Amino acid sequence: MKQEKEKDFSDRIQRAAELLAGADGLLITAGAGMGVDSGLPDFRNKDGFWRAYPAIQKMNLAFEEVADPRWFKQHPRLAWGFYGHRLNIFRRTTPHPGFVRLLAMGQCPPRGCFVLTSNVDGQFQTAGFDPQRIEECHGSVQYLQCSRPCRQEVWSADEIHLAISSETLQAIGPLPTCPHCGAIARPNVLLFNDKSWVDARSKLQGECLWQWLEEMMLDDARLVIIEIGAGTTLPVIRHRSEFYGKVHHANLIRINPFEHHVRKARHVSLPIGGLTALEAIWRVWYPLTQKETSS
């Protein structure tokens, strides 16, 4: 039985590597699970969230309650304590080696690759992916907007450096403000119950992805989708992966240690974490591409 499982897993890795080696273009779709191997906090359940933020546990607040735009008006120091802390973590976190493998695999197809992610950490840009080929469908903490908002404008958060109290998780010192109206600024991310998110940047990214996919479809190019760490709690990435797979008749490689099931036999399901899967695929993919290059 063990040998059968090992062979089945080996066959799946082989299939995934062959699909990637034969792709004309690669669409990388990634959810929160992509950042776990980099050491980023896991907010998929309340326990994981509270382990990362014991001060919030004392207030008995869930992630969905803290990630609400009302806090920037009612308690801006707590709101910026939470998001300022996350911004600080993202800045000092090095993307795990799986990003390097994925970048190399994405540079091999003739049409290159495009990234679609619900993550707001900016790790794909840090790892060297082309910023012009990334759609951050929930925005990014690397950008700011007015909390009102007074206008549909975003700006870089590079100049924001906040000290955060380890006991209360409240931001210390001056808080970021809108350069136009002086209101409190907030990260340009889609929050829960959010009616004030400025989505212009994300929409522009989405239009670039649509154009890339449209050009591939018109040329009958082979699209392969590799999905990493996208769960069903907030299934935006999973739904879009499956939608593009259906519309473009593309093969989907789904990497997820818990929710790895796929609906079509032609797709590949890998029930392991992102880094482990990408390293395993790389060991098969790299020799395949070298054979094609030498021939």
N, C-alpha and C positions, 0 to 999 in steps of 0.2 A: 504493500500500500504506500509506504514511504517513497519507494523508488518511482512508483507511478506518479505521485504528486510532484516529485522533483523533476521528472521528465516533462510533465505537463507545464510546469513553471518554465523550464528551459525552452520548451517549444514556444511559449508565449513571448519570451524575451527574444528568441530568434525571429519570430514573426514581426515583432515591433521594430527590431533593427532593420529587417529587410524593407518594411514599409517606409521607414525614414530614409534609408539609402536610395530608395526609388522615387522619392517625392520630388515634384517640381517646385513646390512651395510648402512651407511648414507653418501652421497656425498653432501657437503655444497659448493654451488657456490655463490660467492658474488661480487657485483660491488660497485661503488662509493656510492650508497645509503645506504650501510651497515654502513658507518662511519658518516653519517649525524646526527644520534641520539647521537653520542659521542661529537658533537659540531664541527666536522671537516668542513672546508669550502666546499661549493658545487660549483663545476666548471662546472655544466651541461649547464650553459648558461653564456653569457658574463657579464650580470649584476651581477650574483653571484660571478664571478671571480673578477670583478672590485671592488665590495664591500670589498672583502678580501684584495685586493692589489690596493689601490688608486694611488700609485706611478706608477703602470703599466698602469692604466687608463689614466694618464696624457700623457703617451707615445702612447696611442691609440693602444695597442697591445692586441691581443686575447691570450687565453691560448695556442692554437696551435702554435702561433708564438713564445711565450716565451719558451715553452717546445721543443726547437729545439737545437740539439747539436752544432750548429754553434756559439751559444752565449758563449760557454766555450772557444772558440778560439778568437772570436771578442770582447767580453765584459765579461770576466770571473768573474769580481766582481758583475755584475748584475746577471749572471747565478747562482753564488753561493749565492747571496743575496736571490734569489727566493727559491732555493732548500735548502739552509741553514735555511731559515725561516720555510719552511715546515718540515724539520727535527726537528727543535726545537719544533714546534707544536706537532708533532707526539710523541715526547718523553714525553711531559708533559700532554698528553691526556690520560685519563682513559677510556678504552673500556666500552661502555654502558652495563647495566645489561642484555641485550639480548644476549650478548656473553656468559654470565654465564649460561643462560638457554640453549643456543645452545650447549655449552660444555657438560652439563649434559645429554642432549638428545643424543649427539654423542657418549657418553661413554656407553650407554645402549645396543646397538646392539652387537651381538656376534663378528662381524667383525669390530666393532668400526666405526670411521668416517675418512674422508679425506676432506681437504679443497682445493678448486680451487678458486683463487681470482685474479682479475686484479688490486686490490689495492696495492699500494707500501708502505703503512704506517706501516706494521708490527704489526697491532693491534691483529691479531689472535695469534701470538706468545706471546704478552703481556698478553692476556687473558688466557693463559695456554694451548693452543692447542699444540699438539706434533709437533715440527718443522720438524720432519721427515715425517709428513703426511700433508704437505702444499705445494701446487704449486702456486707460485707467477708468473703468466704467463707474467707479464710486469716488473718483477724484483722488487727491493726493495731499498729505499733510505737508508736503514740501512747498505748497502754495497757500496763500491766504486770500480772504475776501472780507468784505464788510458784513457784519452780522445783521444789518437791517434787511437787505443790502440797499445802499443808496444808488448803486449802479452795477451793471453786469460786467464786472472787471475783477481779475485776479492778479496777484503779484507774488514774487518769490518770497519764501520764508527764510532765505539764507542768512539774513541779518538778525533773525530772532534767536536769542540765547537766554533761556529762562532758568532761574534756579527754582528748585521745587523742594518743599518741605517733606522730609521722609516720614514724618509723623502724621501730618494732616493732608498731604498731597495737594497743598495749595501753592500756587505760584507766588514767588516773592519778587517784589520790585515792580517797575512799570510794566503794564500789559500792552500787547500789540494793539494799535488802533488804526482805523481807516484813515489814509492820508487825505481823503477828500472831505469827510464829514466829522471825523473825530470819534465816531462810535467804536466800540470794541470790535476788533477784528477776530476772525475765527478761521480755522483751517478750511480749505476748499474741498471738503469731503461731504458725501451724502450721509447725513445722520438719520436717525429714526424720527418719524413725524416731522420731516424736514420740508418746509415750504419756502425756505429762503436760500437753498443751495444754488449757487451760480454755476450752471452746468455747461457754459459756453466752451470751456477748454475740453471737457470730456466729449462733447458733441463733435467738435472739430476732429478729435482723435478718432472717433467712431466713423466719421466720413472718410477718413484716410483708410481705415480698415475696409470699409465697404468698397472703396474704389479699387483697392488691391485685390479683393476677392472677385469683384466684377471683372477685372482684367484677366484673372486666371480662368474664370468661367468662360469668357469669350474665346480664349485661346485653347480651351479644353485641356488646361494644365491639371496635373495630378496634385490634389491637395491632401495633405495628411494633417490630422489634428492630434496633438498630444496634450492631454488634460492632466493637471497635477494638483492634488490636494483640494479639490472642489467638492464640498459636501452637499447634503440635501436640506440642511437647516435654512440656508439662504441659497437657493438653487440657481441663481442667475447665471453663473458660469456654466454649470451643467446643462441648463436649458439651451444656452447659446451654442455650446459645443455640439449638442445633438441636432440643433436646428441647422447649423452650417454643414454638419455631416450629411444630413438628409438632402438639403438643397444642392450641395456641391458633389453629392455621391462620394464623399470622402470617408476614408477609414479613420476611426477614432481609437486612440490609445489612451485608456483611462487608468491613471495611477492613483490609488487611494487605499490605504490599509484597512479601512472600515466599510466604505460604501463604493465598492469597485465594480458593481454589476453593470453590464452593458446590455442593450436591447437587440443588437444585431450580431449574428454569428461572424460577420466579417470584421467586427471591431475586436480590440484586444483589451482584456481586463488584467490588471496587475495589482494584486492585493498586498502591496508593500508601500513603504514611505517613498517620498520623492527622490531623496539623495541615493538611497539603495537601488531604486529602480533605474535611475539615470546612469549610475556607475555600471550596473549590469548590462544595460543596453549598449553603453559605450564600448564595452569589451568585445561585443559582437559587431557593432556598427562600424567601428574604426577599421578593422581588417577588411570588411566588405568594401568600404570606400577606397581603400588603398589598392585593392585588386582592380577596381574600375579605373582608377587613375593610371595604373601601370599598363593596363591593356589599351 
